[in-house]
């Protein structure tokens, strides 16, 4: 019979802890990538829309929404990593 979660030692959790520096690096790269995708989709969908087919513009609008969601998620991950590393958040 296994012990309840509250009775397990911290050594048992060592294998599931997140390397917060790696998380911060991943979040920073994710923020940059999703911001670039957002910028590209805005360019495709608005100022240069006449250069692209309707299908490309529809895909661009969908990608715009997804990249905005990714920006928010990666920013949240970045804040979590900064807080865990005792760095200023925000």
Secondary structure, DSSP 8 states (H G I E B T S, - for coil): ----GGGS-GGGGGGG---HHHHHHHHHHHHHHHHHHHHHHHIIIIITGGGS-HHHHHHHHHHHHHHHHHHHHHHHHHHHHHHHTT----
